[in-house]
Each structure stands twice: as structure tokens, then as C-alpha cells.
Amino acid sequence: MTSIRTIILAARPKTLPASLVAVWAGCVVVSKFEQHFPQSGIRLDYLLAVFTALSAMCLQIASNFFNDALDARRNADTPARQGPMRITASGHMSPLAVQLWGAFFLGAAALFAVPLIQAQGWAVIAIGIPSMLCAYAYTGGPYPLSYHALGELFVLLFYGLVAVVGTVYVQLGWQPELASVYAAAFMVGTICGLLSCVLIEVNNIRDRREDATTGKRTLAVRLGDHRARGLAMAFLIAPYAVLHHLSEVLPGVHWNMAWPFAVLIAGILLHKIIRTPADKRMNLLLGLASLHMILYMLSLSL
């Protein structure tokens, strides 16, 4: 019988801030406009926010399960793997069982999305169906995105723009007078996507040598180690480079007590990206990148 520990391992909890922080970011956008423009009638619905977060998290977990099973089927997880143990390749679960768990979490994501559909109708379905398909297509289907250097683009779109703007849409719907809110959501979504790209780039730098031998042509494989590390650093620095512009579209962005911690972790992460060898020691960077995402968003929230 499959243990809870095995299920948790396959869900990859260190990566889950990518989806949860994006939903949080969308809620921050709504909350900022609610606080600074009370006459606008904008209100944050906390129950919808919870269901949005649960649905987004289940989508990411489903994608992680499919990734585990399909990478093993393609022999992309070899004994030379430097990352955390994969439950399919290690023999802890069969590929079919892992994919069934992925399907279960897709179903859970759809179930949690029912209140969102009730709130905003067919547009939520139009967002949700492509998101569910891409959760599988990241490593599955005839043209797996992560095998063709499209992983970063996928993350930027779905863990950034779609997640943040979609969260705002679930909360507010669409009206022309909300254009400024969506402009802020678009920028915050881009920032979230970039911070999530740090996670995937670190992961791909660590696995670059193994991926090159198994036909997994990630962006890190195509760029090489040095340029891939430069790209990861650019993903990390860009959200700070646009802070001035963000403060112009999102009300209430100011220096607060959370920023020094965010900047400190960003500095440590930059140093680690430069210095850490491309092996299992880079696993620490995944936790740092997730922590940095949380601190950056906390800095915007206060």
C-alpha cells in the first residue's frame, strides 16, 4: 500500500509556493485596490480565494505526478539523477498508479473550481481547461513542453499571468472600469512568473548533464551551464528592476520591514546560483527560491 510519505514526496511540496503565491498575489492586487479605493465597490471574497488556491495547488500537484511518471517512461530519470528521489523511477509506485494519482488531483482541481465557475461562469472554464491540459502536456503528449525548451514559457504563463490575472477575474469579473486593476494584475503576474522561473531554471541547471543524455532538451541544456545560470539570475533580478513601475500601477507598494529579508534571501540565492555546483547541492536552492517568492509577495502585501 502506498504510504502518505510517498504521496507527499511525489507532490513535491517545495515547489508548491509557485501556485499558491500566484493566487496570493492576485488577492493582494484586489485587496490593495479595495483599501485605497473603497468607493469602487471592489471587495476581496476570501472563500473564493481559498477555493482558487486549492484548485491551483491541485493542478500543480497533478502536473508533478504526471511529470514523475512520464519522465520515468521516457527514461529521463536515470541512476545519475541529482534531484530528489522520483517515486516511479525508484520503483515505489507503478507508472499507472502515479498517473492515476495525477488524474485524481486533476479531478480535485476541477471540483474546487466549481464555486469559481458559479461566481464567474464560462470564462473560468476557458481558463481551467487549457490549464488542465498543460498540466499533462508539460511532460506528456506528442510534444512535451519541458522536452523542447518551453518549460520556462509554460511557467511564466501559467504560474504567473494566468494564475494571477485569473484569480483577479474570479474575484471581480470584467468591467471596463477595472482596466487599471488588470494592468496591475498583469504586471504582478509577470513578476510571479519570473520568480517561479527561478525554480525551474535551478532544477534544469542541476539536471542538465543527465537531461542531455536522455534527449530532454531543456533551455539549460541548449544554453549550457554558464548562460543558464545567467538566465536564472536575470529571472531573480527582474522583479526588483521593475519595482518602481509596479508602484505606479499597484497602490500601496512601499518599503516595509519585509523587504530587507526578501533582499537578503535574494542576495544569498544569487550567490548560490553562481557558486553551487550542478549537483544535488542545488536542491537547497529550490527551498531558498520558494522562500524568496513568499518574502517578495509578503513585501508587496504589507
N, C-alpha and C positions, 0 to 999 in steps of 0.2 A: 504494500500500500504506500502511495506517495506521501511523504512527510510534509508537514507545513513548512519546515525549513527549506525543502527542495523547491516548493512553490514560491516562497519568498525570494530565494536565490534567482529563480528564473524571471521573476518580476523586475529584478534589478532596481531595488529601492533608491540607490544613489542617483539614478537618472531621473527619478520621478519629479523633482523640482522643475524640470523643463516644462511639463504640462501644468503643474499646479501654480507655479509662479506666473505663467502666462494668463491664467484665469484671474489670479490675484491682481495682475497688472490691469486687466480690463475693468475689474471692480474699482481699482484705485482711480482710474480715469473718471468713471461715473461718480465716485464719491467726491473727487476734487471739484467737479462742476456743481454737484449738489451743495457743497459747502460754500462755494464762492458765488454761486448764482441761485440762491434759494427761490427767487421769484420765477425761475424757469420751469419749476414743477418736476425737475429731474430727481428721482429717488432711487436709491440702491435697494433692490429686493434681495435680502440675504438668503432666503430659501432658494430662489433661482440660482444664486451664486453657488450654493452648496451642491445643487444638482449638476450645474455646469462643471464644477471641479471634479465631481465623482465620475461624470461621463468622460471628461478629458483624461483623467487618470486611468480609467479602464481601457480607453483607446490606446494609451501608451503601453500599458501592460500587455495588451493583446499583441501590439507590434513587437514587443520584446520576446514574447513566446514564439511568434512566427519566425522572428529572426534567429532564435535559438535552434528551432527545428530545421529551418530551411538552409541555414549555414552548414549544419551538420550533414544534411542531404547532399549539398554541393561539395562536401569535403573541405569547406573553408575553415573549419575549426580542427587544427592538427595538434599533435602532441607538442609542437613548438609554441603553442599559444602562450602569450604572456599576460593576458587578461584574466579576470575572474573565471572560475570553472563554469562551463556550459553543461546543462543537465542532459541534453541529448547526446552530445559528443562523448560525454563521460560515461554514458550508459545508465544513468539514474532513471531516465524515462525514455520510452519509445518515441520516435518522431510523430507517430499518430496521436499518442496521448498528449504530447506538448502542443500540437496543432489544435486538438480538441479543447485544451485549456485556453488557447488563443481565441477560438470561436466562442467559448463561454464568456470571456471578457468583452468580446465584441457585442455579444448579446446583452451583457450588463450595461455597456455604454449606451446601447440603444434604449434600454429600459429606463436608465437615468435621464435620457434625453426627452422622455415623454412629456414631463412638465414644461420643458423648454419649447416643444412643439405646440403645446396647448397655449403657451404665452404668446408666441410669435408666428406660428403657422408654418406653411410650406417652406419658407426660406431657411428655417432651421434644418429641414430635411435636405435641402440643396447644399447646405454646408456639411451635414453629417455624413451623407453617403460617400462623397469623394474622400472624406477623412477616413472612413472605414475601409474603403478600397485601398487607399495608400498605406494604411497600417499593415496590410498584407503585401502590397506591391513594393514596399521598401526593400524586402529581400526575396519576394515571391513573384510569380508570374513570368511571362516570356521575356520581360525586360526589367529585371530587379534594379531599382534606382541606386541602391548602395553599391552595386557592382559596376556602375557606369559613371562614377564620379558625380552623382546627382544627390548624394546624401545631404550635403550642406544646403543645397537649394530646397530640398524637402523640409529640412528642419527649420530653415528661415521662414518658409511659407506657413507650415502647419503648426509649429511650436512658437511662432511669432505672430505673423499677420492674421492668419485665420483664427487662431485661438483668442487673441486679444480683441480684434475687431468683432469676432463672433460673439464673445462674451458681452461686449457693449451692445450689440444688436439684440441679444436675448433680453437684456435689461431694458432697453429703450425703444426697440423697433427703429423705424426710419421715418424721419420728417425732415424737410429741407432746413428747418431752423436748427437742426442738430449737426450741421456740417462741421462746425468748429470742434464738437466733441469727437467726431470721427477723424478729423485731421490729427487730433491729439492721440487717438487710439492707433492710428496708422503709424505714427512715429514711435509710440511706446511699443507697439507690436514689432516694429523693425528692431528696436533695441533688445527686446526679449529673444527674438530670433537669433540675433548676433551672439548673445550670451549663451544660448543653447548650442550654437555652432562651436563654441569653445569646447564643450563636452565632446561632441562628435569628432572634432579635429584631434583632440588629445587621444581619444580612443583609436583613431585611424593612424596617428603617428606611432603609437605603441605597437600596433598590429601590422605596420607597413611591410616589414620583411616577409611575414607569414602570408599576408594578402597577395603579395607579388608572386608568390609561388603557387597560389591556388586559383589565379585568374580573377581575383576580386580587385578590379581597377578603381580603387577609391581615389579621391583627389590627392591624398597624401602619397599614394603610390605614383601617381602621374607627376606630382610636383617634386618629389624627393624630400628627404628629411629636412634640409635647411629651409627650403621655401615653405614647406608645410608648417613648420614652427613659426615662421614669419606670419603666415596667414592666421594661425591661432592667436598670435599676439595682436594682429590687426582686429580680429573679432572682439578681443577683450578691450582694446583701447578705444575703438569707435564709439561705444556708448558714452564715454566720458567726453569725447571730442564734440558731441552734439548736445551736450547738456544745456548750453546757452540757448540753442534753438528750441530745445524741449521746454525750457522755462517760458518761452514766448507763446507756446500753444497750449501748455498744460498749466492751469493756475495753481498757485501754492507750492511750486517747486523752489526750495531754498536750502541753504546749508543748515544741517542739523546734526545732532550728536551721533547719528548712524553713519554719516558719510566718512569720518576718519576710519572706521572699521572696514567699510567697503573698500576704500582706497588702499588700506593696509593689506587686505587679502588679495586685492588685485595686483599689488606690487610683489607680494610673495609668489603669486601664481605666474606672473611674468618671469620672475627669476627662475622658477621651477621649469617653465616651458623651455627656457634657454638651456638650462644646465642638466636636466634629468635625462639619463639615457633612455633610449626607446625600448624599454623592457617593463617588467612588472612593477618597477618603482614608479611608473607613470600612473598607476592605479590611484595613488594618493591624490594626484591632480584632479581626478574626477570628483572626489569629495570636496576639494577646495573650490572647484568651478561651481559646484552646486551651492556651496555656502556663499560664494560671492554673488550668485544670482539672487539669493534670498536677501543678503545685506543691501545690494543695489536697490531692489524693489522696496525694502524697508525704508531706505533713504528717501525714495520718492513719496512714500506713504505718509511720513511724519510731517 
